[in-house]
């Protein structure tokens, strides 16, 4: 059986990894969707899709599970989001999510959805990790070693600090000076594109 699990993975952290380890007990293969694949170089989405593919691939290398890491760009219409995901992904039998909107969309499309309790949600949250990077607080113990190595390799902490300070009002700005959206392509925080576990 093949499962599907989507997240923005900005960055991939131990909460995501715990979820994957639980999923691994139930499936033979797992597709990991890199949500908001087109977004990068902002405070909310500092890492590129390719960098997130590296993080996830390296973190899962020792797991006894066949995995496929697939970038999935945002779509602004929830009603066709599942078919968009299916068109970008290897076929899957079951989806994993704790996000109420994602669960609803998959169920309406006739896809079985399974959930699991979130792991150490009070600290294992993307927004918390990104804030720790900006402040210089300890963050490396909250991600798999391979993810910390990838972030170091790409000088990711320096990047997020620079983009976080690039606007005095605290808003992310696009390269043309326009405000970059803080949500996935105008979807709410609980939108389906990559916010399954990492809601911030």
LOKEDREN-660398 format. One record per residue (C-alpha): x, y, z; residue in three letters; residue number from 1. Coordinates in pm, whole numbers, plus 50000, padded with zeros to 5 digits. Layout:
# LOKEDREN-660398
+-------+-------+-------+---------+-------+
|    px |    py |    pz | mardren | rotor |
+-------+-------+-------+---------+-------+
|     X |     Y |     Z |     ALA |   NUM |
...
+-------+-------+-------+---------+-------+
END
This chain:
# LOKEDREN-660398
+-------+-------+-------+---------+-------+
|    px |    py |    pz | mardren | rotor |
+-------+-------+-------+---------+-------+
| 50000 | 50000 | 50000 |     UNK |     1 |
| 50122 | 50350 | 49918 |     UNK |     2 |
| 50051 | 50649 | 50143 |     UNK |     3 |
| 50065 | 51024 | 50086 |     UNK |     4 |
| 50173 | 51293 | 50331 |     UNK |     5 |
| 50210 | 51663 | 50246 |     UNK |     6 |
| 50381 | 51945 | 50432 |     UNK |     7 |
| 50560 | 52270 | 50358 |     UNK |     8 |
| 50857 | 52134 | 50555 |     UNK |     9 |
| 50998 | 52481 | 50623 |     UNK |    10 |
| 51203 | 52308 | 50759 |     UNK |    11 |
| 51141 | 51933 | 50789 |     UNK |    12 |
| 51156 | 51874 | 51166 |     UNK |    13 |
| 51130 | 51600 | 51425 |     UNK |    14 |
| 50750 | 51630 | 51440 |     UNK |    15 |
| 50729 | 51553 | 51068 |     UNK |    16 |
| 50982 | 51273 | 51113 |     UNK |    17 |
| 50782 | 51119 | 51397 |     UNK |    18 |
| 50471 | 51122 | 51178 |     UNK |    19 |
| 50660 | 50955 | 50892 |     UNK |    20 |
| 50788 | 50685 | 51126 |     UNK |    21 |
| 50431 | 50614 | 51236 |     UNK |    22 |
| 50308 | 50606 | 50878 |     UNK |    23 |
| 50592 | 50366 | 50789 |     UNK |    24 |
| 50431 | 50101 | 51010 |     UNK |    25 |
| 50118 | 50108 | 50794 |     UNK |    26 |
| 50238 | 50141 | 50434 |     UNK |    27 |
| 50493 | 49986 | 50200 |     UNK |    28 |
| 50569 | 50309 | 50017 |     UNK |    29 |
| 50519 | 50677 | 50098 |     UNK |    30 |
| 50485 | 50984 | 49880 |     UNK |    31 |
| 50590 | 51304 | 50056 |     UNK |    32 |
| 50446 | 51612 | 49892 |     UNK |    33 |
| 50653 | 51930 | 49923 |     UNK |    34 |
| 50373 | 52185 | 49949 |     UNK |    35 |
| 50404 | 52547 | 49838 |     UNK |    36 |
| 50685 | 52429 | 49612 |     UNK |    37 |
| 50709 | 52762 | 49431 |     UNK |    38 |
| 50768 | 52965 | 49746 |     UNK |    39 |
| 51113 | 53048 | 49888 |     UNK |    40 |
| 51331 | 53326 | 50026 |     UNK |    41 |
| 51069 | 53468 | 50263 |     UNK |    42 |
| 51043 | 53458 | 50640 |     UNK |    43 |
| 50756 | 53209 | 50621 |     UNK |    44 |
| 50901 | 53003 | 50335 |     UNK |    45 |
| 51279 | 53047 | 50342 |     UNK |    46 |
| 51381 | 52724 | 50169 |     UNK |    47 |
| 51339 | 52629 | 49803 |     UNK |    48 |
| 51158 | 52314 | 49693 |     UNK |    49 |
| 51492 | 52159 | 49595 |     UNK |    50 |
| 51641 | 52232 | 49937 |     UNK |    51 |
| 51338 | 52078 | 50107 |     UNK |    52 |
| 51366 | 51774 | 49880 |     UNK |    53 |
| 51728 | 51739 | 50001 |     UNK |    54 |
| 51624 | 51770 | 50367 |     UNK |    55 |
| 51351 | 51508 | 50340 |     UNK |    56 |
| 51545 | 51266 | 50119 |     UNK |    57 |
| 51852 | 51270 | 50345 |     UNK |    58 |
| 51646 | 51244 | 50665 |     UNK |    59 |
| 51461 | 50938 | 50534 |     UNK |    60 |
| 51762 | 50758 | 50381 |     UNK |    61 |
| 51795 | 50510 | 50668 |     UNK |    62 |
| 51424 | 50442 | 50699 |     UNK |    63 |
| 51315 | 50099 | 50575 |     UNK |    64 |
| 51053 | 50251 | 50347 |     UNK |    65 |
| 51043 | 50335 | 49978 |     UNK |    66 |
| 50976 | 50708 | 49954 |     UNK |    67 |
| 50903 | 50949 | 49669 |     UNK |    68 |
| 50951 | 51321 | 49734 |     UNK |    69 |
| 50735 | 51529 | 49500 |     UNK |    70 |
| 50721 | 51911 | 49482 |     UNK |    71 |
| 50363 | 52035 | 49457 |     UNK |    72 |
| 50293 | 52397 | 49369 |     UNK |    73 |
| 50001 | 52581 | 49522 |     UNK |    74 |
| 49661 | 52590 | 49364 |     UNK |    75 |
| 49412 | 52862 | 49448 |     UNK |    76 |
| 49097 | 52649 | 49415 |     UNK |    77 |
| 49033 | 52409 | 49700 |     UNK |    78 |
| 48761 | 52224 | 49509 |     UNK |    79 |
| 49014 | 52082 | 49260 |     UNK |    80 |
| 49314 | 52062 | 49494 |     UNK |    81 |
| 49302 | 51681 | 49536 |     UNK |    82 |
| 49298 | 51619 | 49160 |     UNK |    83 |
| 49593 | 51861 | 49130 |     UNK |    84 |
| 49785 | 51665 | 49395 |     UNK |    85 |
| 49699 | 51336 | 49227 |     UNK |    86 |
| 49821 | 51468 | 48891 |     UNK |    87 |
| 50160 | 51559 | 49043 |     UNK |    88 |
| 50209 | 51246 | 49250 |     UNK |    89 |
| 50250 | 50872 | 49207 |     UNK |    90 |
| 49918 | 50701 | 49270 |     UNK |    91 |
| 49845 | 50653 | 49642 |     UNK |    92 |
| 49589 | 50455 | 49840 |     UNK |    93 |
| 49562 | 50655 | 50162 |     UNK |    94 |
| 49640 | 51013 | 50267 |     UNK |    95 |
| 49770 | 51118 | 50608 |     UNK |    96 |
| 49677 | 51453 | 50758 |     UNK |    97 |
| 49569 | 51627 | 51077 |     UNK |    98 |
| 49454 | 51936 | 50889 |     UNK |    99 |
| 49071 | 51956 | 50891 |     UNK |   100 |
| 49049 | 52115 | 50544 |     UNK |   101 |
| 49287 | 51861 | 50390 |     UNK |   102 |
| 49091 | 51577 | 50551 |     UNK |   103 |
| 48766 | 51717 | 50414 |     UNK |   104 |
| 48901 | 51765 | 50062 |     UNK |   105 |
| 49044 | 51413 | 50044 |     UNK |   106 |
| 48725 | 51261 | 50187 |     UNK |   107 |
| 48509 | 51447 | 49935 |     UNK |   108 |
| 48733 | 51306 | 49660 |     UNK |   109 |
| 48682 | 50953 | 49793 |     UNK |   110 |
| 49034 | 50914 | 49932 |     UNK |   111 |
| 49079 | 50736 | 50265 |     UNK |   112 |
| 49239 | 50968 | 50523 |     UNK |   113 |
| 49417 | 50869 | 50843 |     UNK |   114 |
| 49537 | 51093 | 51125 |     UNK |   115 |
| 49778 | 51056 | 51412 |     UNK |   116 |
| 49845 | 51265 | 51722 |     UNK |   117 |
| 50088 | 51550 | 51671 |     UNK |   118 |
| 50427 | 51505 | 51839 |     UNK |   119 |
| 50557 | 51776 | 52076 |     UNK |   120 |
| 50354 | 52039 | 51892 |     UNK |   121 |
| 50444 | 52308 | 52148 |     UNK |   122 |
| 50801 | 52327 | 52008 |     UNK |   123 |
| 50788 | 52121 | 51689 |     UNK |   124 |
| 50625 | 52381 | 51470 |     UNK |   125 |
| 50778 | 52544 | 51165 |     UNK |   126 |
| 50719 | 52900 | 51285 |     UNK |   127 |
| 50891 | 52823 | 51617 |     UNK |   128 |
| 51194 | 52675 | 51442 |     UNK |   129 |
| 51223 | 52967 | 51205 |     UNK |   130 |
| 51200 | 53213 | 51496 |     UNK |   131 |
| 51474 | 53023 | 51678 |     UNK |   132 |
| 51697 | 53050 | 51370 |     UNK |   133 |
| 51633 | 53424 | 51349 |     UNK |   134 |
| 51701 | 53476 | 51722 |     UNK |   135 |
| 52003 | 53245 | 51732 |     UNK |   136 |
| 51833 | 53010 | 51979 |     UNK |   137 |
| 51892 | 52634 | 51978 |     UNK |   138 |
| 51708 | 52476 | 51685 |     UNK |   139 |
| 51932 | 52194 | 51564 |     UNK |   140 |
| 51808 | 51943 | 51822 |     UNK |   141 |
| 51453 | 51988 | 51687 |     UNK |   142 |
| 51538 | 51861 | 51338 |     UNK |   143 |
| 51703 | 51541 | 51212 |     UNK |   144 |
| 52083 | 51572 | 51185 |     UNK |   145 |
| 52061 | 51553 | 50806 |     UNK |   146 |
| 51831 | 51854 | 50799 |     UNK |   147 |
| 52065 | 52058 | 51019 |     UNK |   148 |
| 52351 | 51965 | 50786 |     UNK |   149 |
| 52151 | 52071 | 50480 |     UNK |   150 |
| 52056 | 52405 | 50636 |     UNK |   151 |
| 52422 | 52464 | 50724 |     UNK |   152 |
| 52532 | 52367 | 50371 |     UNK |   153 |
| 52297 | 52621 | 50209 |     UNK |   154 |
| 52366 | 52890 | 50471 |     UNK |   155 |
| 51996 | 52881 | 50551 |     UNK |   156 |
| 52015 | 53057 | 50888 |     UNK |   157 |
| 52188 | 53358 | 50733 |     UNK |   158 |
| 51923 | 53364 | 50458 |     UNK |   159 |
| 51625 | 53360 | 50692 |     UNK |   160 |
| 51780 | 53629 | 50911 |     UNK |   161 |
| 51841 | 53848 | 50609 |     UNK |   162 |
| 51495 | 53808 | 50458 |     UNK |   163 |
| 51333 | 53850 | 50802 |     UNK |   164 |
| 51504 | 54186 | 50844 |     UNK |   165 |
| 51450 | 54303 | 50486 |     UNK |   166 |
| 51130 | 54488 | 50569 |     UNK |   167 |
| 51097 | 54721 | 50866 |     UNK |   168 |
| 50727 | 54641 | 50896 |     UNK |   169 |
| 50797 | 54269 | 50929 |     UNK |   170 |
| 50615 | 54179 | 50605 |     UNK |   171 |
| 50768 | 53953 | 50347 |     UNK |   172 |
| 50836 | 54138 | 50023 |     UNK |   173 |
| 50862 | 53995 | 49677 |     UNK |   174 |
| 51154 | 54084 | 49451 |     UNK |   175 |
| 50944 | 54350 | 49282 |     UNK |   176 |
| 50867 | 54517 | 49617 |     UNK |   177 |
| 50511 | 54389 | 49641 |     UNK |   178 |
| 50406 | 54217 | 49958 |     UNK |   179 |
| 50459 | 53843 | 49929 |     UNK |   180 |
| 50167 | 53647 | 50062 |     UNK |   181 |
| 50193 | 53507 | 50412 |     UNK |   182 |
| 49959 | 53223 | 50325 |     UNK |   183 |
| 49980 | 52956 | 50061 |     UNK |   184 |
| 49853 | 53128 | 49747 |     UNK |   185 |
| 49577 | 53319 | 49927 |     UNK |   186 |
| 49455 | 53011 | 50111 |     UNK |   187 |
| 49390 | 53036 | 50485 |     UNK |   188 |
| 49649 | 52912 | 50737 |     UNK |   189 |
| 49472 | 52579 | 50733 |     UNK |   190 |
| 49487 | 52555 | 50354 |     UNK |   191 |
| 49581 | 52226 | 50195 |     UNK |   192 |
| 49900 | 52324 | 50017 |     UNK |   193 |
| 50166 | 52216 | 50255 |     UNK |   194 |
| 50011 | 52311 | 50586 |     UNK |   195 |
| 49906 | 51968 | 50705 |     UNK |   196 |
| 50125 | 51954 | 51012 |     UNK |   197 |
| 50334 | 52269 | 50984 |     UNK |   198 |
| 50051 | 52523 | 51002 |     UNK |   199 |
| 50285 | 52819 | 51034 |     UNK |   200 |
+-------+-------+-------+---------+-------+
END
